């Protein structure tokens, strides 16, 4: 299984340096000479190549490769910029012998670069994975043209390497299937936080467990607030989460959610799937006449009640840990903003803000304080620039620091207030919809 890669050398092999601003462009600088010498010595390291038994060259000699590279550059007056290109070809552990790996490397170098460039090939044996290093001169000895590494040239290198490996009976890296997870999605799922994908998987699993055909699957997903498109003539089936406009192609959720896999899982269900749905329809929540926490929350005033109820539904109130999988589908994505909502609830309680009018008055007070403090800080900064004793300057700096800290706190509060103004109407609509669904469940 050969893996290939190529990159340019502008400085030492462990520290790529950009020489674009080099004023002396007419000679090959000492730093560039050292960079070229470093990469050649690294590739032909005796400790890695069995005393240079597995070192070969194309259009140059191993002993004088550096000097011959430099001679070509001087001949065509192209001694600046990129000094060489460094490529490698790595094989799976135990798959190839040293001689076989070296032969493949030499054949690759001759086919790709042998017509125009000088190349040093060295096979390293110091790791479990045998690998070839290629050092390619950046200037052609034939016409003086520079070597250009592009996406197309790398594709040709990979295809040639794969073909040579097949000819020698070695494996190759198969093409990846589709696009993988983003790093953000991976982090969220590893931390157990809900994402669009794992939430959609859970909804599909629940719906498929209670469905015996596609019509029942669509109905079950619709009852959960999802929209789906499972038409037979569609190439990709999609599912859209509540509150989202962009659909998700089901095959992106995993191999178990492809079109064929969904059909197989649904049609393999027996009558127990329908009985499960019927039993769940008759379930009733236990009725108790005890004072609950939600009752105490609902006794609060307007905005404070809204935020406490919202945090309660998210399972984010202190001493109340709720399983994220039990959070309503409308609120799954809101779990990512729990810290923000908690801070906003604390602000409403701390400042005794219970209505939209009081919130507007508080916002106006914050903006007035911010303007006053910014003017005061500006005045102190001007004073600190004057010719005054050091003691007064130190006092000004101290006051400026204190005002800056206060401004930071006020700006944070203002951001929270602005978010409350923007989010509270949306939160009210979401909670109303949740209450309606709960009421329908009670009436069943």
N, C-alpha and C positions, 0 to 999 in steps of 0.2 A: 504494500500500500504506500506508494510514493507521494510525499507531500512536497510542494514546490513553493518557492518565494524568491523575489528579487527586490533589491533596494539599492539606492545610490549611496556613494561614499563621498563626503565633502570634507571630512575631518577624521579624527581618530575613530576607530570602530566602536568605541563605547561612548563617544560624545560627538554627535553630528553637529558640525559647525557650518554656519552659512557665511560664505566668502563673497557675497554680493557687494559688500561695501569695501572690498579690498582695493586700495588705491594703486597697487603695483600689479597690473594685469599682463605685463609683457614677459614676465619670467615665472618659472615654476618655484613658488615660495618654499622655504624650508619646512613650514608646517604642512603644506600639501605633500611634499616629498615624504615626510614622516608618516602622513596618513596612508599613502599608497604602500609604503614599506610595512606598516603595521598590518594591513589587511592581507598582504601577500605572506608575511611571516606567520600570521594566524592560520591561514588556510593550509600552509605547508608545515605546520608544527610537527616536529619529529615525534613528540610524545603521543600524538594522535594518529599518526600515519604509518606506524611501523617503520621508522627510520627512512621515511620518504619512498618506501616501496610503492605506495599507492598515490603517487604524485605524477601527473602528466601535464603536458602543455599542448596548445594548438597555436601554431604560427610564432612561437617564441620558445626559449629554453627556461627550465625551472631555475637554474642557477642565476641567470641574469634577467629574469622577468621584469624586475623593477626598472632596471636601466633601459631595457628595450621598450617598455611602456613609455618612459620619459622621452626616449629618442623620437618616437613617433609623434608625441605631442609637440616637441620642439620643431620638428620638421614642418608641421602644418601650423605652427604658431597658435596652438590651442592648449596652453598650459594652465589656464585658469579654470575656475568653476569645478564641476564634478570631476574627480580624479579617476574614478573607476566605478564599476557596478559589482555588487556582491550578491550572489544567488546561492541557494542551496536546494538540495533534493534529498529528502529523508525517507527511509524505508522502515516498515514495521519490524519489530524485534524478531530475530530469528528467521526472517523470511528470505534474506539474500545472503550469499557469501561475500566477503570483502572483495574478491576478484570480480564477482558478478556485478556488485554495486558500482565498482570502479569502471568496468566496461560500459555499463549503461550511462554513467556520467560522461565518459569520453565521447560516446556516440551522440549523446544529447548536445554536447558542446560543439562538435564538428557540424552537426546538422543545422543548428540554430545560428551559430556565430562564426563558423570556420571559414567562410568565404571572405570576411572583411575585418575580423577583429582578433586580437591576441587574447588568449584565454589560458588561465591556469586552473587545473582540476585536481582536487585533493579529496581523498576519501578518508574520513575520520572514523577511527575504530574505538574511540575512548568511551562510548556510551552503548547502551543496549540497542539503540536505533542507529544502524549504520547510516551515514549521511555524506553526501558529496557537497563540497564547497566549490563555487566557480568565481574567479576574479576576472572580470572582463574589462579590458581597456576602454575608456570612454571615447577614444578617437580611433577611427578606422585607419589601418595601415595602407589600405588600398586607395581611398579617395579623400581621406581626411575628414569625412563626415562624422558627426557625433552620434553616439549610441543613444537611442531614445527608447525609454521603457514606458510603454502605454498599456492600457487595459487589453488591447488587441494583441500586443506582443506577448503579454503574460498568458493570455488564453492559448496562443500558439505554443508557448513553452509547456503549459500544463497538458495540452492535447498530445504533444510530441512525447512528453515524459510518460503519459498513460499508455501510448501505443508501444513504446519500447518496453515498458513493464509487462504488458500483455505478451509481447513476443518472447520474453524470458520467463513466462509463466508466473509472474507476480501479480498481486492484487492491486487495485487502484481505489481511490476514494470516490464513492458513488455520490451523485449529485444530491444535495439536500432537498427534502420534500417540503415545499412551501416555506412560509415565514414563521420563525419561532416567536417565543414570548419576548416582549420588551423587558428591559431590565427593571423598570418601575413595576410592571405587572408581576414579575418574578418576586421582587421584594415584598410586594403587598400580599401575595399568596403565601409566601414563606412565613410572614408574620401573622397569618391567620385573619387578615383584614379582607373585607369583601371587595371584589372587583366586578366589573361588568361580566367577565367571563365565568368566574366561579358562581356568581349569583344566577346567571342564565343556566349553568349546568345543573344547579340544585333545582331550579324550577322545571327544567326538562325531565330530570329524574323523577320528581314527584308526579308530574303529569303523565309520564310514560308508565309509571307503576299502576296508574288507575285507568289506563286506556287499553282497549282491545282493537281499535282501528284508528285511522288518521282523523276521522271526524270527531271522535271522542277526545283525541289528543288536542285538537284545535280548541274544542269547547273548554277543556280543562285549563289550557293556557290562557284563554280569554277570561275565564273566571278569576284568574290570578293577576289580570291586568296586562298580560302580554299580547302582542300581535305577532302573527306568524304567517309565513307564506310557504306552504308545503305542496304547491301545485305539481302534478306529475310531469308537466312539460318544462319545468324550470331546471336549469343546470345546477343551481345552488339553492338549497333551502335556507331560509333566514328566520331569525327571531328578533323581535324588538322589545326592549325592556320598557316598563312604565316610566313615562317622563322623558324618554329618549326618542330622538328622531332617526338616528343612524342605526340600521339593523346590523345584526351579527350573523355572518354565515356560519351555519352550525358546524361545518367541518373544522372551523378554526377552534372549536371548543375541545377537540381531540378526536382520536380515531373512533371512539365509542359514540360520537354524535354526527357521523357522516349520514348521508341520506340512506344508504343501505343498512347501516347499523341501527338507525332509528326505526326503520320499517321492520327489521328483524326483531327488535326488542318489543315493539308494540304488538305485532301479529303473533308473537309467541306467548303472549299473556292469555291466561285462561279466564274462566268465569269468576275466579277469585278476585280479579282486578275490579270488576263491577261491584262485587259484594263489599270490597274494601271502600269503594266510593260511597256506597249506600250507608255503610256503618259510620263513616266519618260524617255524613250528612245528618245523622241522628244524634251525634254527640252534642251534649249540652255542657256548658261550663257550670261547675258547682255554684250554687247560690248560697251566700253567707251574708248575714246582717252585721258583719264586723266592720269597724272603722278601718279603711284601707289608706295606704299612703296616697293613692291617686285622689281619694276624697279630700284629704287635707290640701293637696295641690290645687284642686278645683275650687277650693274656698279662697284662694288668693285673688288679688285684683288683676285686671286686664293683662298688661304686657308681662308682668312677672308670672302670672298663671300660664300664659302662652309658652314662655320659655321653659318653665319648670315641667310642664306637661310634655313639651317636645323632648327635653332631656330624659324624661321618664320613659317615653316611648323608645328612645335610643338606648336605654339601659345605662345611662351615664351619670345618674345621680350618685352622690356618696353613699356607701353601704348598700348599693344596689347593683349587683353585677348580673347583667342579662346576657344570655347567649346570643351572639350576633346573628346566628341562623334563625332566631325567632323574631327578629326585627321585621316589621312589615316591609314588603317589597318596595313601597314608595320611599322608604327611608334608608334603604341599604347604602346608597351612595353618600348619604348625610353622615354616616359614621366617620368619614374622613374629616369632618369639620366639628367633631365633638368638643375638642378643646376650645374652639372659638365660641361655640354656643354656651359652654360652661362659663367662660369669662363674661359673656354678655349677660347671662342670668345673674351672676354675682354683681355686675355693675348696676343692673336694675334694682336689685335688693339693697345694695349699699347706698344708692342715691335716692331710694324711695320713689322710683319712677313707675307709675302705674297706668299711664295713659299716653296716647300719642301726643297730646298737647304738652304734657310735662316733659316728654322726650324732646320736643322741639325747643322748649324753653331751656332745657339743659344744654342742648347743642349750641344755642345762641350764647349762653354763658361761656361755654368752652371756647368758642371762636373769639369772644371778646378777650378772655384771659390770654389766649395764644397771641393775639395781636399786640396786647399790652406788653407781654413778656418779650416778644421779638423786638419791639421798639426799645425796651430797656436794655436788652443785650446788645443791640446795635449802638446805643449810646455809650455803653461801657467799652465796647471794642474801639470806638473812636477815642475815648479817653485814654485807653491803654496805649494808643499809638503816640500820644503826646509826650512831651519832655516833662515827665513828672518823676518824683522820687520812686525808687524801686519798691519801697514798702507799699505805696499806693497802687503801683502796677500789679504787685502780687495780690493785693486785695481785690482789684478789678478782675484779675484772672479767676480768683476763687468764686466771685459772684457770677461770672460768666459760666463757669462750670456748673454751679448750682442751678442757674436759670436753664441751661441746656438740659440738665437732668429732668427738671420740671417740665420743660417743653416736650421731652420724649414721652413722659407719662401722659400729658394732656393729648398729644397727637394719637397715642394708642387708644385713649378713651374716645376720641373723635372718630377714629376708624371703626370702633365697636358700635358707636351710635349710628354712623352711616350704614353699617351692615344691618343693624336692627331695623332701621327705616326701610331698607330694601328687602330684607328677608321676611319680616313679620307677616306681610300679606300672603306670601307664598306658603309659609308655615300654617297659617290659618286654613287655607284651602286644603292642604294635605291632611291636616287633622280632621277637618270636616269629612273628607272622603273616607278616612279610616273609621270614624264614628259611624258613618252610614253602613260600611261593610260589616262592622261589629253588630249593628242593629239588625241587619238582615240575617246574620248567623243566629242571633238570639230568637228571631221570629220563625226559624225553620222548625 
